[in-house]
């Protein structure tokens, strides 16, 4: 039977702070499943020990899926921790893939007494494993802090395909005493200073402890890739302080975000029964000037076509699938419904900065998004129902706030995701980007919105119909 024990590599006489992980090679079975491991089965996926395909021993653990493209299946094991100092941990496993469409990975979570304080997987560390690949060992590294009480580790399959896992191992290492070298040291300091100076929750962070920890866990690092675990640690501390919105964007993602894009989901429109105009606005993830103009102008053109060809009795604006991105193409696109003046405010302390739509002649613009052929609806007093839900997030929520306080306007649906802080973008020296929550939101009447936005009309969901749409239409038509 294969077993794994955490191994401490470092100063002589040091002892491991981890309990033994059970059944790392899936050699012990109980009721046709490997003992010591937990999994909650999802539709379309099968999880089973496999004696025909394995790397060592007699068994591997297989996840297979032929139908569910947009889901994932994981398995895990929980290990108690007793940490007296800062430790570096390397989680490894061997796995083999066959026709994996999305991603196969190993992952971990670190918990204190009450909450998750760290999480990562191979994809988050730049290793996307898909297709058909032979057996290979994959590893992810992370730091464990003294407040850590539990480690959860495991594997997963996202989308369709088959993956076989074998030989999990975890090593615990003492950090080297040598300081970080360039360019790692410079990038770490850059991120640390930006968070300290600009992050909305920076004053709630224990900077003395953070700086001491960074000094330890950055020891010996040389490259910018080496610095990534330290950046994750800094962002994890920011999250502990209350920030759930800030993140680090890779070099590749940063380039893509600012380049012309091949295709993003477009807004859609249609005429609903009762002469109600319907506009659905998805998220928009780009800062490219031409892409912003195309997206916003398309929304305006959809509104113009419905409004000029019909006698519209009211409008439904659907933001339920708007997961965020860049708010300005969204609000400029929806400019036909919004008048001049402040639509909302970015707030930090006593300082407030308004966002609005500017107009001159046929042109409308805001935040770098320009629409050359702007439109205004025929009846500015029309009822507007804004549909929101748990996927309405970030810039989708700021777009929602732009309608709060508008006459004859109500929100319908479910509470939003709660990312009502605005991120500022900071390009880093390695070409990656740090997105920091720097302000929170207030509506045009200066009412603060921190966390989820509650709809004016909560709607009980139904499997048989679009209850949000029905409630909104009934309100517009006076039923």
Secondary structure, DSSP 8 states (H G I E B T S, - for coil): ---B--EEESSTT----B--BS-TT---EETTEETT-B----TTEEEEEESSS-SSSS-EEEEEESS-TT-EEEEEEEEEB--SS-EEEEEEEEEEEEEEEEEEEEEEEEE-SSSEEEEEETGGGT--EEEEEEEEEEEEEEEE-TT--EEEEEEEEESSEEEEEEEEEEEEE---SS---TTHHHHHHHHHHHHHHH-TTGGGS-HHHHHHHHHHHTTT--STTTTHHHHHHHHHHHHHTT--S-EEE-HHHHHHHHS--S-----EEEEETTTEEEEE---B----HHHHHHHHHHHHHHHHHHHHHS---EEEEE-TT---B-HHHHHHHGGGG--SSEEEEEEETTEEEEEE-EEETTEEEETTEEESS----S-TT-EEEEEE-TT--THHHHHHHTTTT-TTEEEEES------EEEEEEE-TTS-EEEEEEEEEEETT--EE-S----SEE----SSS-HHHHHHHHHHHT-
